[in-house]
Amino acid sequence: MRPGNQMIDQLINWGNSDPRKLFLVDGLGAMLSAFLLGVVLVEFEEYFGIPRPTLYTLALLPCLFASYDFFCYQKKNRNIAPLLKGIALLNISYCLLSIGLAIYHYERITYLAWGYILIEVLIVMTLAMIELKVSDS
């Protein structure tokens, strides 16, 4: 087994021990994304090349996701699998939208922006896959 797979398996086991924790991790990550997109990248737009309206749109979605995450985290519902699957699918959709908007603005965005987007997509997709695995357990 490769080291990366072992780490993913450990994260899945951690999520299975209390699936609600994944909502907390997802919500905190969404808040960080919203801050980076809506404040930091906007402030340094000239270095990233992503237009402000696009950044604000991308920042709004994680705010909505964080609200969903924190609501689900507070629920004492025994069957949270559908809720977990819901945020996983939203996360995947967000990644596709991010990549789509980057491609749409490919003439403007810089390598720095591509780096940010690809790292964020990698992290969010990894979390989404863990959420899907845990929701199916």
PyMOL CGO cylinders between C-alpha atoms (Angstrom):
from pymol import cmd
from pymol.cgo import CYLINDER

trace = [
    CYLINDER, 0.00, 0.00, 0.00, 1.32, 3.44, -0.92, 0.3, 1, 1, 1, 1, 1, 1,
    CYLINDER, 1.32, 3.44, -0.92, 1.78, 6.01, 1.89, 0.3, 1, 1, 1, 1, 1, 1,
    CYLINDER, 1.78, 6.01, 1.89, -0.88, 8.30, 0.37, 0.3, 1, 1, 1, 1, 1, 1,
    CYLINDER, -0.88, 8.30, 0.37, -3.45, 5.52, 0.40, 0.3, 1, 1, 1, 1, 1, 1,
    CYLINDER, -3.45, 5.52, 0.40, -2.63, 4.73, 4.02, 0.3, 1, 1, 1, 1, 1, 1,
    CYLINDER, -2.63, 4.73, 4.02, -3.21, 8.36, 4.99, 0.3, 1, 1, 1, 1, 1, 1,
    CYLINDER, -3.21, 8.36, 4.99, -6.55, 8.43, 3.13, 0.3, 1, 1, 1, 1, 1, 1,
    CYLINDER, -6.55, 8.43, 3.13, -7.58, 5.19, 4.85, 0.3, 1, 1, 1, 1, 1, 1,
    CYLINDER, -7.58, 5.19, 4.85, -6.70, 6.72, 8.22, 0.3, 1, 1, 1, 1, 1, 1,
    CYLINDER, -6.70, 6.72, 8.22, -8.79, 9.81, 7.41, 0.3, 1, 1, 1, 1, 1, 1,
    CYLINDER, -8.79, 9.81, 7.41, -11.71, 7.61, 6.37, 0.3, 1, 1, 1, 1, 1, 1,
    CYLINDER, -11.71, 7.61, 6.37, -11.43, 5.65, 9.63, 0.3, 1, 1, 1, 1, 1, 1,
    CYLINDER, -11.43, 5.65, 9.63, -11.26, 8.94, 11.55, 0.3, 1, 1, 1, 1, 1, 1,
    CYLINDER, -11.26, 8.94, 11.55, -14.38, 10.13, 9.73, 0.3, 1, 1, 1, 1, 1, 1,
    CYLINDER, -14.38, 10.13, 9.73, -16.18, 6.85, 10.38, 0.3, 1, 1, 1, 1, 1, 1,
    CYLINDER, -16.18, 6.85, 10.38, -15.54, 7.18, 14.13, 0.3, 1, 1, 1, 1, 1, 1,
    CYLINDER, -15.54, 7.18, 14.13, -17.80, 10.28, 14.18, 0.3, 1, 1, 1, 1, 1, 1,
    CYLINDER, -17.80, 10.28, 14.18, -18.98, 11.38, 10.73, 0.3, 1, 1, 1, 1, 1, 1,
    CYLINDER, -18.98, 11.38, 10.73, -20.24, 14.69, 12.11, 0.3, 1, 1, 1, 1, 1, 1,
    CYLINDER, -20.24, 14.69, 12.11, -16.59, 15.78, 12.49, 0.3, 1, 1, 1, 1, 1, 1,
    CYLINDER, -16.59, 15.78, 12.49, -16.33, 15.89, 8.71, 0.3, 1, 1, 1, 1, 1, 1,
    CYLINDER, -16.33, 15.89, 8.71, -18.92, 18.67, 8.65, 0.3, 1, 1, 1, 1, 1, 1,
    CYLINDER, -18.92, 18.67, 8.65, -16.79, 20.68, 11.06, 0.3, 1, 1, 1, 1, 1, 1,
    CYLINDER, -16.79, 20.68, 11.06, -13.63, 20.18, 8.98, 0.3, 1, 1, 1, 1, 1, 1,
    CYLINDER, -13.63, 20.18, 8.98, -15.52, 20.98, 5.79, 0.3, 1, 1, 1, 1, 1, 1,
    CYLINDER, -15.52, 20.98, 5.79, -17.11, 24.09, 7.30, 0.3, 1, 1, 1, 1, 1, 1,
    CYLINDER, -17.11, 24.09, 7.30, -13.82, 25.46, 8.61, 0.3, 1, 1, 1, 1, 1, 1,
    CYLINDER, -13.82, 25.46, 8.61, -12.19, 24.79, 5.25, 0.3, 1, 1, 1, 1, 1, 1,
    CYLINDER, -12.19, 24.79, 5.25, -15.06, 26.52, 3.47, 0.3, 1, 1, 1, 1, 1, 1,
    CYLINDER, -15.06, 26.52, 3.47, -14.63, 29.58, 5.70, 0.3, 1, 1, 1, 1, 1, 1,
    CYLINDER, -14.63, 29.58, 5.70, -10.91, 29.63, 4.88, 0.3, 1, 1, 1, 1, 1, 1,
    CYLINDER, -10.91, 29.63, 4.88, -11.67, 29.39, 1.15, 0.3, 1, 1, 1, 1, 1, 1,
    CYLINDER, -11.67, 29.39, 1.15, -14.22, 32.19, 1.39, 0.3, 1, 1, 1, 1, 1, 1,
    CYLINDER, -14.22, 32.19, 1.39, -11.69, 34.42, 3.16, 0.3, 1, 1, 1, 1, 1, 1,
    CYLINDER, -11.69, 34.42, 3.16, -8.89, 33.65, 0.72, 0.3, 1, 1, 1, 1, 1, 1,
    CYLINDER, -8.89, 33.65, 0.72, -11.08, 34.17, -2.34, 0.3, 1, 1, 1, 1, 1, 1,
    CYLINDER, -11.08, 34.17, -2.34, -13.16, 37.09, -1.11, 0.3, 1, 1, 1, 1, 1, 1,
    CYLINDER, -13.16, 37.09, -1.11, -10.45, 39.04, 0.71, 0.3, 1, 1, 1, 1, 1, 1,
    CYLINDER, -10.45, 39.04, 0.71, -6.89, 37.93, -0.06, 0.3, 1, 1, 1, 1, 1, 1,
    CYLINDER, -6.89, 37.93, -0.06, -7.17, 37.17, -3.77, 0.3, 1, 1, 1, 1, 1, 1,
    CYLINDER, -7.17, 37.17, -3.77, -9.35, 40.26, -4.29, 0.3, 1, 1, 1, 1, 1, 1,
    CYLINDER, -9.35, 40.26, -4.29, -6.70, 42.40, -2.62, 0.3, 1, 1, 1, 1, 1, 1,
    CYLINDER, -6.70, 42.40, -2.62, -4.02, 40.92, -4.88, 0.3, 1, 1, 1, 1, 1, 1,
    CYLINDER, -4.02, 40.92, -4.88, -6.16, 40.63, -8.03, 0.3, 1, 1, 1, 1, 1, 1,
    CYLINDER, -6.16, 40.63, -8.03, -3.35, 42.00, -10.21, 0.3, 1, 1, 1, 1, 1, 1,
    CYLINDER, -3.35, 42.00, -10.21, -1.11, 39.06, -9.22, 0.3, 1, 1, 1, 1, 1, 1,
    CYLINDER, -1.11, 39.06, -9.22, -3.78, 36.41, -9.76, 0.3, 1, 1, 1, 1, 1, 1,
    CYLINDER, -3.78, 36.41, -9.76, -5.70, 37.85, -12.69, 0.3, 1, 1, 1, 1, 1, 1,
    CYLINDER, -5.70, 37.85, -12.69, -9.04, 36.42, -11.63, 0.3, 1, 1, 1, 1, 1, 1,
    CYLINDER, -9.04, 36.42, -11.63, -11.71, 39.15, -12.01, 0.3, 1, 1, 1, 1, 1, 1,
    CYLINDER, -11.71, 39.15, -12.01, -13.33, 40.41, -8.80, 0.3, 1, 1, 1, 1, 1, 1,
    CYLINDER, -13.33, 40.41, -8.80, -16.87, 39.32, -9.73, 0.3, 1, 1, 1, 1, 1, 1,
    CYLINDER, -16.87, 39.32, -9.73, -15.59, 35.78, -10.27, 0.3, 1, 1, 1, 1, 1, 1,
    CYLINDER, -15.59, 35.78, -10.27, -13.72, 35.83, -6.96, 0.3, 1, 1, 1, 1, 1, 1,
    CYLINDER, -13.72, 35.83, -6.96, -16.81, 37.09, -5.12, 0.3, 1, 1, 1, 1, 1, 1,
    CYLINDER, -16.81, 37.09, -5.12, -18.95, 34.40, -6.73, 0.3, 1, 1, 1, 1, 1, 1,
    CYLINDER, -18.95, 34.40, -6.73, -16.45, 31.71, -5.77, 0.3, 1, 1, 1, 1, 1, 1,
    CYLINDER, -16.45, 31.71, -5.77, -16.25, 33.15, -2.23, 0.3, 1, 1, 1, 1, 1, 1,
    CYLINDER, -16.25, 33.15, -2.23, -20.03, 33.21, -1.76, 0.3, 1, 1, 1, 1, 1, 1,
    CYLINDER, -20.03, 33.21, -1.76, -20.45, 29.48, -2.37, 0.3, 1, 1, 1, 1, 1, 1,
    CYLINDER, -20.45, 29.48, -2.37, -18.15, 28.36, 0.47, 0.3, 1, 1, 1, 1, 1, 1,
    CYLINDER, -18.15, 28.36, 0.47, -20.07, 30.71, 2.79, 0.3, 1, 1, 1, 1, 1, 1,
    CYLINDER, -20.07, 30.71, 2.79, -23.26, 28.85, 1.91, 0.3, 1, 1, 1, 1, 1, 1,
    CYLINDER, -23.26, 28.85, 1.91, -21.49, 25.49, 2.26, 0.3, 1, 1, 1, 1, 1, 1,
    CYLINDER, -21.49, 25.49, 2.26, -20.15, 26.47, 5.69, 0.3, 1, 1, 1, 1, 1, 1,
    CYLINDER, -20.15, 26.47, 5.69, -23.69, 27.33, 6.83, 0.3, 1, 1, 1, 1, 1, 1,
    CYLINDER, -23.69, 27.33, 6.83, -24.87, 23.92, 5.66, 0.3, 1, 1, 1, 1, 1, 1,
    CYLINDER, -24.87, 23.92, 5.66, -21.89, 22.21, 7.32, 0.3, 1, 1, 1, 1, 1, 1,
    CYLINDER, -21.89, 22.21, 7.32, -22.39, 23.88, 10.70, 0.3, 1, 1, 1, 1, 1, 1,
    CYLINDER, -22.39, 23.88, 10.70, -26.13, 23.16, 10.59, 0.3, 1, 1, 1, 1, 1, 1,
    CYLINDER, -26.13, 23.16, 10.59, -25.43, 19.48, 9.86, 0.3, 1, 1, 1, 1, 1, 1,
    CYLINDER, -25.43, 19.48, 9.86, -22.73, 19.35, 12.54, 0.3, 1, 1, 1, 1, 1, 1,
    CYLINDER, -22.73, 19.35, 12.54, -25.27, 20.49, 15.14, 0.3, 1, 1, 1, 1, 1, 1,
    CYLINDER, -25.27, 20.49, 15.14, -27.86, 17.90, 14.08, 0.3, 1, 1, 1, 1, 1, 1,
    CYLINDER, -27.86, 17.90, 14.08, -28.16, 14.89, 16.31, 0.3, 1, 1, 1, 1, 1, 1,
    CYLINDER, -28.16, 14.89, 16.31, -29.68, 12.88, 13.47, 0.3, 1, 1, 1, 1, 1, 1,
    CYLINDER, -29.68, 12.88, 13.47, -28.46, 9.31, 13.46, 0.3, 1, 1, 1, 1, 1, 1,
    CYLINDER, -28.46, 9.31, 13.46, -28.63, 9.03, 9.66, 0.3, 1, 1, 1, 1, 1, 1,
    CYLINDER, -28.63, 9.03, 9.66, -26.36, 11.80, 8.44, 0.3, 1, 1, 1, 1, 1, 1,
    CYLINDER, -26.36, 11.80, 8.44, -25.14, 9.82, 5.42, 0.3, 1, 1, 1, 1, 1, 1,
    CYLINDER, -25.14, 9.82, 5.42, -27.44, 11.68, 2.98, 0.3, 1, 1, 1, 1, 1, 1,
    CYLINDER, -27.44, 11.68, 2.98, -26.32, 15.02, 4.43, 0.3, 1, 1, 1, 1, 1, 1,
    CYLINDER, -26.32, 15.02, 4.43, -22.67, 14.02, 4.12, 0.3, 1, 1, 1, 1, 1, 1,
    CYLINDER, -22.67, 14.02, 4.12, -23.23, 12.86, 0.56, 0.3, 1, 1, 1, 1, 1, 1,
    CYLINDER, -23.23, 12.86, 0.56, -24.94, 16.19, -0.15, 0.3, 1, 1, 1, 1, 1, 1,
    CYLINDER, -24.94, 16.19, -0.15, -21.95, 18.30, 0.90, 0.3, 1, 1, 1, 1, 1, 1,
    CYLINDER, -21.95, 18.30, 0.90, -19.60, 15.96, -0.96, 0.3, 1, 1, 1, 1, 1, 1,
    CYLINDER, -19.60, 15.96, -0.96, -21.57, 16.49, -4.18, 0.3, 1, 1, 1, 1, 1, 1,
    CYLINDER, -21.57, 16.49, -4.18, -21.65, 20.25, -3.58, 0.3, 1, 1, 1, 1, 1, 1,
    CYLINDER, -21.65, 20.25, -3.58, -17.89, 20.22, -3.08, 0.3, 1, 1, 1, 1, 1, 1,
    CYLINDER, -17.89, 20.22, -3.08, -17.34, 18.32, -6.32, 0.3, 1, 1, 1, 1, 1, 1,
    CYLINDER, -17.34, 18.32, -6.32, -19.62, 20.75, -8.16, 0.3, 1, 1, 1, 1, 1, 1,
    CYLINDER, -19.62, 20.75, -8.16, -17.69, 23.67, -6.67, 0.3, 1, 1, 1, 1, 1, 1,
    CYLINDER, -17.69, 23.67, -6.67, -14.41, 22.19, -7.93, 0.3, 1, 1, 1, 1, 1, 1,
    CYLINDER, -14.41, 22.19, -7.93, -15.82, 21.76, -11.43, 0.3, 1, 1, 1, 1, 1, 1,
    CYLINDER, -15.82, 21.76, -11.43, -17.10, 25.34, -11.36, 0.3, 1, 1, 1, 1, 1, 1,
    CYLINDER, -17.10, 25.34, -11.36, -13.72, 26.63, -10.18, 0.3, 1, 1, 1, 1, 1, 1,
    CYLINDER, -13.72, 26.63, -10.18, -11.91, 24.84, -12.98, 0.3, 1, 1, 1, 1, 1, 1,
    CYLINDER, -11.91, 24.84, -12.98, -14.54, 25.94, -15.49, 0.3, 1, 1, 1, 1, 1, 1,
    CYLINDER, -14.54, 25.94, -15.49, -14.21, 29.59, -14.49, 0.3, 1, 1, 1, 1, 1, 1,
    CYLINDER, -14.21, 29.59, -14.49, -10.42, 29.34, -14.61, 0.3, 1, 1, 1, 1, 1, 1,
    CYLINDER, -10.42, 29.34, -14.61, -10.63, 27.98, -18.14, 0.3, 1, 1, 1, 1, 1, 1,
    CYLINDER, -10.63, 27.98, -18.14, -13.13, 30.69, -19.07, 0.3, 1, 1, 1, 1, 1, 1,
    CYLINDER, -13.13, 30.69, -19.07, -10.66, 33.34, -17.85, 0.3, 1, 1, 1, 1, 1, 1,
    CYLINDER, -10.66, 33.34, -17.85, -7.54, 31.51, -19.07, 0.3, 1, 1, 1, 1, 1, 1,
    CYLINDER, -7.54, 31.51, -19.07, -6.27, 34.59, -20.94, 0.3, 1, 1, 1, 1, 1, 1,
    CYLINDER, -6.27, 34.59, -20.94, -6.27, 36.67, -17.75, 0.3, 1, 1, 1, 1, 1, 1,
    CYLINDER, -6.27, 36.67, -17.75, -5.31, 34.40, -14.91, 0.3, 1, 1, 1, 1, 1, 1,
    CYLINDER, -5.31, 34.40, -14.91, -1.72, 33.86, -13.89, 0.3, 1, 1, 1, 1, 1, 1,
    CYLINDER, -1.72, 33.86, -13.89, 0.26, 30.77, -12.94, 0.3, 1, 1, 1, 1, 1, 1,
    CYLINDER, 0.26, 30.77, -12.94, -0.18, 31.84, -9.33, 0.3, 1, 1, 1, 1, 1, 1,
    CYLINDER, -0.18, 31.84, -9.33, -3.96, 31.67, -9.75, 0.3, 1, 1, 1, 1, 1, 1,
    CYLINDER, -3.96, 31.67, -9.75, -3.72, 28.27, -11.43, 0.3, 1, 1, 1, 1, 1, 1,
    CYLINDER, -3.72, 28.27, -11.43, -1.60, 27.07, -8.53, 0.3, 1, 1, 1, 1, 1, 1,
    CYLINDER, -1.60, 27.07, -8.53, -4.15, 28.29, -6.00, 0.3, 1, 1, 1, 1, 1, 1,
    CYLINDER, -4.15, 28.29, -6.00, -7.08, 26.76, -7.88, 0.3, 1, 1, 1, 1, 1, 1,
    CYLINDER, -7.08, 26.76, -7.88, -5.39, 23.41, -8.39, 0.3, 1, 1, 1, 1, 1, 1,
    CYLINDER, -5.39, 23.41, -8.39, -4.32, 23.14, -4.75, 0.3, 1, 1, 1, 1, 1, 1,
    CYLINDER, -4.32, 23.14, -4.75, -7.80, 24.08, -3.54, 0.3, 1, 1, 1, 1, 1, 1,
    CYLINDER, -7.80, 24.08, -3.54, -9.39, 21.57, -5.94, 0.3, 1, 1, 1, 1, 1, 1,
    CYLINDER, -9.39, 21.57, -5.94, -7.01, 18.84, -4.78, 0.3, 1, 1, 1, 1, 1, 1,
    CYLINDER, -7.01, 18.84, -4.78, -7.86, 19.47, -1.11, 0.3, 1, 1, 1, 1, 1, 1,
    CYLINDER, -7.86, 19.47, -1.11, -11.61, 19.83, -1.65, 0.3, 1, 1, 1, 1, 1, 1,
    CYLINDER, -11.61, 19.83, -1.65, -11.83, 16.78, -3.92, 0.3, 1, 1, 1, 1, 1, 1,
    CYLINDER, -11.83, 16.78, -3.92, -9.90, 14.69, -1.38, 0.3, 1, 1, 1, 1, 1, 1,
    CYLINDER, -9.90, 14.69, -1.38, -12.31, 15.77, 1.35, 0.3, 1, 1, 1, 1, 1, 1,
    CYLINDER, -12.31, 15.77, 1.35, -15.29, 15.06, -0.91, 0.3, 1, 1, 1, 1, 1, 1,
    CYLINDER, -15.29, 15.06, -0.91, -14.02, 11.55, -1.65, 0.3, 1, 1, 1, 1, 1, 1,
    CYLINDER, -14.02, 11.55, -1.65, -13.57, 10.91, 2.08, 0.3, 1, 1, 1, 1, 1, 1,
    CYLINDER, -13.57, 10.91, 2.08, -17.09, 12.23, 2.73, 0.3, 1, 1, 1, 1, 1, 1,
    CYLINDER, -17.09, 12.23, 2.73, -18.50, 9.93, 0.04, 0.3, 1, 1, 1, 1, 1, 1,
    CYLINDER, -18.50, 9.93, 0.04, -16.64, 6.90, 1.43, 0.3, 1, 1, 1, 1, 1, 1,
    CYLINDER, -16.64, 6.90, 1.43, -17.83, 7.64, 4.97, 0.3, 1, 1, 1, 1, 1, 1,
    CYLINDER, -17.83, 7.64, 4.97, -21.41, 8.23, 3.82, 0.3, 1, 1, 1, 1, 1, 1,
    CYLINDER, -21.41, 8.23, 3.82, -21.40, 4.82, 2.13, 0.3, 1, 1, 1, 1, 1, 1,
    CYLINDER, -21.40, 4.82, 2.13, -20.04, 3.06, 5.25, 0.3, 1, 1, 1, 1, 1, 1,
]
cmd.load_cgo(trace, "trace")
